[in-house]
Amino acid sequence: MSVASTKAFPVAWCRQQFPALARQVDGLEAVYLDGPAGSQVPRRVIDAIGRYLIETNANHGGRFITSRDSDAMLEMAHQAVADLLGTTSPECTVFGANMTSLALAFSRSLARTWKPGDEVIVTRLDHDANVSPWVLAARDAGATVRFVGIHIEDCTLDLEQMRQALSPRTRLVAVGCASNSVGTINPVAKICAWAHEAGAEVFLDAVHYAPHGLLDVDSWGCDYLACSAYKFFGPHVGILWGRRERLERLAAYKVRPAADTLPDKWMTGTQNHEGIAGVLAAIEYLADLGRQFGGGDERRGAIVTALNEIGAYEQQLCRELIAGLEELDEVRVWGITDPARLAERVPTIAITHRKLPPVALAEYLASRGIFAWHGNFYALELSETLGLEPTGLVRLGLLHYNTSSEVARLLAVLKELR
Ligand SMILES: Cc1ncc(COP(=O)(O)O)c(C=O)c1O
């Protein structure tokens, strides 16, 4: 991993880009810690959506100017996503409604290649969007599902169990890049190497990781990856990437008149073009953030710099938040808390309170202008494994537009509860 520069992170510049951050609640500045369920968006994303609808609103493939401009924008958006994911093949990037819909549709195609006796590995750390699609697909194919568990003390994946679960029968390993509940980062390159040794493919859920760390499909060696733009400062659009040879060979569930070529083969129906214009603008925002640290105009390089700097800045916020939480006897932090291991997590911190159930704690924070989610965040296997169903946890989700003073304010509010 490359090292962040010594230049201070331009959080003031970042915050100026996001109009929603100016919101007040009862005279207090709102503190947005709800990012894991959807980040706020920069002004340029809002403008790009509006501009698309005013200037180029048209369907795909027409000979007239708005359709041609719209298609040119789509092409640029595929290229931008390829730069975000670390691939040189924009035609292998697919847009869809959201990650869940893309995973459900894709699992149906993949499962047509499975048979009884085949095995699929899922984990108890994942969001259910990377569990249920594979469980349902395996059921349809008569394949067997193997669950890999976690180490409860730090909410990391049990990698030994993963190794043991892999065999020549394994067809797919579905694993997340980072937990949307407790923030653990999984060693996905290592898992891809193990899976490939066993002859299996890997589907990565990068939804939670994308706003925090660099996506790098080529160097990770995964076979498929999905993410969602509304988690990385864009609008509600899902993204799927797959290896060209697989996307070409697999049969898509599609209508007959739709193209058989990539990427259209996998993009069923008319897409959310205005949303895709917003995705392009969100990726440009990240690249511009990278350009604040110098370097050239080349977009992938700028994205690499941006996510490197975001990671370093977020790690500092995470350190401050965990240190403060650890001083509160009533609060339990789930997941990695060791300051020496912060590179193994993103700054998504799940807590429980000894006296207040998660919903009451979230309400209390809301009354102080702090937005945080409670529940299981659809990471249902994890919540069950931790014995936290049905109430779940409270998730304090930091993003790079959050600040040290917001962390201090949150900690002060939690102290009031003593
Ligand atoms: C890790 C993870 N995977 C998948 C999803 C589902 O994404 P989408 O809402 O785009 O279907 C989410 C949503 O919260 C998530 O956090």
The ligand as an SDF file (V2000), in Angstrom:
LIG
                    3D

 16 16  0  0  0  0  0  0  0  0999 V2000
  -21.7610   -4.4460    2.0350 C   0  0  0  0  0  0  0  0  0  0  0  0
  -23.0430   -4.2310    1.2770 C   0  0  0  0  0  0  0  0  0  0  0  0
  -23.3550   -5.0640    0.2960 N   0  0  0  0  0  0  0  0  0  0  0  0
  -24.4750   -4.9280   -0.4200 C   0  0  0  0  0  0  0  0  0  0  0  0
  -25.3760   -3.9300   -0.1480 C   0  0  0  0  0  0  0  0  0  0  0  0
  -26.5920   -3.8060   -0.9800 C   0  0  0  0  0  0  0  0  0  0  0  0
  -26.4160   -2.7590   -1.8760 O   0  0  0  0  0  0  0  0  0  0  0  0
  -27.6240   -2.1530   -2.6890 P   0  0  0  0  0  0  0  0  0  0  0  0
  -28.4010   -1.2900   -1.7510 O   0  0  0  0  0  0  0  0  0  0  0  0
  -26.9880   -1.3860   -3.7950 O   0  0  0  0  0  0  0  0  0  0  0  0
  -28.4470   -3.2880   -3.1890 O   0  0  0  0  0  0  0  0  0  0  0  0
  -25.1060   -3.0250    0.8920 C   0  0  0  0  0  0  0  0  0  0  0  0
  -26.0660   -1.9820    1.2420 C   0  0  0  0  0  0  0  0  0  0  0  0
  -26.0830   -1.4800    2.3150 O   0  0  0  0  0  0  0  0  0  0  0  0
  -23.9010   -3.1810    1.6260 C   0  0  0  0  0  0  0  0  0  0  0  0
  -23.5780   -2.3550    2.6100 O   0  0  0  0  0  0  0  0  0  0  0  0
  1  2  1  0
  2  3  1  0
  2 15  2  0
  3  4  2  0
  4  5  1  0
  5  6  1  0
  5 12  2  0
  6  7  1  0
  7  8  1  0
  8  9  2  0
  8 10  1  0
  8 11  1  0
 12 13  1  0
 12 15  1  0
 13 14  2  0
 15 16  1  0
M  END
$$$$
